[in-house]
Amino acid sequence: MSPRSDSTERKALIGARLRTAREMAGLSQGQVARMMDLHRPSVSETEAGRRGVSAEELARYCEIYGVTSAWLIGEVPDALPLEDPRVQLAARELGKLQRKDLDRVLQLLAALRSSGSEAE
């Protein structure tokens, strides 16, 4: 894999996770842009994987969204394995939710899990 395609893939991964984290936080791109002192198109371009993120921006995104930088940059999995008994228990308990809502809950759990492992 060429360094250029690796960089493009990393930007896409970070952008997708930034979008997921923003949506889980219930914020609009405009709200995040104001909090970050950026223009809204900068947030949009970042989430689309067409704009890189500086270390300072990454740290600020983590503060705003309550996630770890390791999760945002893809060093930890996006979701827990489905075989994990905790995931199975959560699925049973949350069985009344629509599938898309359950998927969002699992993503949030993965982000929280990676946050807890950094604190240890």
N, C-alpha and C positions, 0 to 999 in steps of 0.2 A: 504494500500500500504506500502511495507517495505521501510525503509530508503534507502536501497541499490538501489531498483528500482527507487525511487524518484530521487536519485543522478544521476543514469544512464539517466533518462528521461531529467533531467535538462541539463546534458552535451550534450545530443543530440539536445535539443532546442537551446542552446547557439551555438553549432557547426553549426547548420543550419542557424541561423541568421548571424553568422560570415561569412559564405560562401556567403549568399545573399548580405551582406554589401560589401564584397570584390568584388563580381561581379559587383554590382552597382557602385563601385568606379573605375572599369575597371582595377583592379590590378591582377597580377598573384600571386600564392602562393609563388613563389620564390621572387618576389618583396617585398611582405609583410614580408617574413622571414628576408630579409636583413634589412628592416626598423625596425623590432622588435628585431634584433640581435639574431635570432633563426635559427635553421636548417629548411629547407623546410618541411621535414617529420613531424616536430613538428606542423607546421601550418596545414598540411594535417590531422594529427591525431586529432587535436583540432576540425577541421571542421567536422570530422567523428564522433565526440562525444566520442572518446576513450581517450582523454587527457583533464584534467581540465585546468582552466585558473586562474592564480593568480590575485589578485586585481590590481597589477601593470600592468600586461599584459592587463587586461580588460580596464583599463584607456587608455593605449596606443592604443589599437584597436579602442576605441571611437574617439581618436584624429585623427587617420589615416583615418577612414571611415566617420567621421563627423556624428556619431549617438550617442545616449545616452546610458548609461549603463542600464537604465531601459528598453529600447527597446531590447538591446542585451540579457538581462537575462530573458526576457519574462514578465516583470511587466506591460507592455502595449501591446495592441493588435498588431498583425502582419499587419493587414489591417483595414481600415475604413469599417464600415458596408455598404453593397451595397445600403441600403435604404437611406443613407445620401445624401441629394440633391446635395452636392458638388461633390460626387462621380459620381452621375448621370450626372451632367454637364460636368465633366471631361471626362466621357465615350463618351458623345455626341461629344465633341470637339475633342477628340482623336480617333474618330471612324475609321479613316483611318489607324490606326496602326494595326499590327498583334496582335492577342490575347496575345501572350507571351510578347510582348513589352508593351501592356497595363497593364498586371499583374505586370511587373517590375516597371512601373510608379506608380501604386497604392501602391506597397511596399515602394517605395521611399517617397511618400506622407505620409504614416503612420509613417515612421521614422522621417521625418521632423516635423510632427505634434507633436510627443512625445518630440522632441527636443525643440519646442516652448513652450510646457506646462511646462517644467522644468525651463525655463527662467522667467516665470511669478511669 
